[in-house]
Amino acid sequence: MTNNNLPTINALWIGSKLGLMASACLKSFIKHGHVVNLYTYQNITDIPNGINILDANDIIDESRIFRHHKRGSYAPFSDVFRYNMLKVIDNGIYVDCDVYCLKPMNIPEHGHLLGYENPSIISNAILALPKESELLDTLIHLTNQPYFTPEWYSTYDKIRLKIKRLFGRANTLGKMGWGVTGPSAVTYYTKQLQLTHLVQEIDVLYPIQHHEAKQKLLDEKLKISDIISQKSMCVHLYNETLRDMDLDAIADECILSKMLTNEI
């Protein structure tokens, strides 16, 4: 049953089919009482019941979509999208479509919901920021440029990018390093703006880390209680690490299988 006191969950999907993992993740938020809004650019054939479909063009025009030049992923574009989306929605959280909800989620009174993915990186897979946030304005300004030189880059790398720009070979957002517009930018500017005291501890939003996701999610001997804490609100499944797997063939008793059927 929907709880209208909870923040809305907002996600982006580019493509015509969600697939098992994204569908299960979105349904997990509905299961815990959230209204779920899915922004799309085209019709999707396997939308779960209860999800509101919104036009992503209302946030960013489809003509601006781009992929990462090496991985072919829409991840860097989704960074641009989420920051611009958070500027216009009320009482909402952005989540990637590989985030699985474990309990109802709330935004702290200070309006910032973001968490450490590991001791040194603040992720943006789950993100809420006040509309007037300097952090949000900084991220929007950064990612709305056709290209930029990250302030956290070494002097050597800054000079290298400057030379490339002089010769007409400047890196566009899609040609930047992986995660530059996402966790790297969020981590750097959260620290620069002295907001780290507002960041959730690792176990709250990212109880498992990227390098251990496959092992923990597929281990038939592990239960969900083995990989989370009492404070954990969700689990990031890191779809990039599971992309080549046949999800229909995984063991029924593993955590991931139970998530795909929303048993957890």
Secondary structure as UniProt FT lines:
FT   TURN            4..5
FT   STRAND          8..13
FT   HELIX           19..31
FT   TURN            32..33
FT   STRAND          36..40
FT   TURN            45..46
FT   TURN            49..50
FT   STRAND          51..55
FT   HELIX           56..58
FT   HELIX           62..64
FT   TURN            69..71
FT   HELIX           75..86
FT   TURN            87..88
FT   STRAND          92..95
FT   TURN            97..98
FT   STRAND          99..101
FT   TURN            109..110
FT   STRAND          113..118
FT   TURN            119..120
FT   STRAND          121..128
FT   TURN            131..132
FT   HELIX           134..143
FT   TURN            151..152
FT   HELIX           155..166
FT   TURN            167..168
FT   HELIX           173..175
FT   TURN            178..179
FT   HELIX           180..184
FT   HELIX           185..192
FT   TURN            193..194
FT   HELIX           196..198
FT   HELIX           202..205
FT   HELIX           210..212
FT   HELIX           213..218
FT   TURN            220..221
FT   HELIX           224..227
FT   TURN            230..231
FT   STRAND          234..236
FT   HELIX           239..242
FT   TURN            243..244
FT   HELIX           247..249
FT   TURN            252..253
FT   HELIX           255..260
FT   TURN            261..262
//
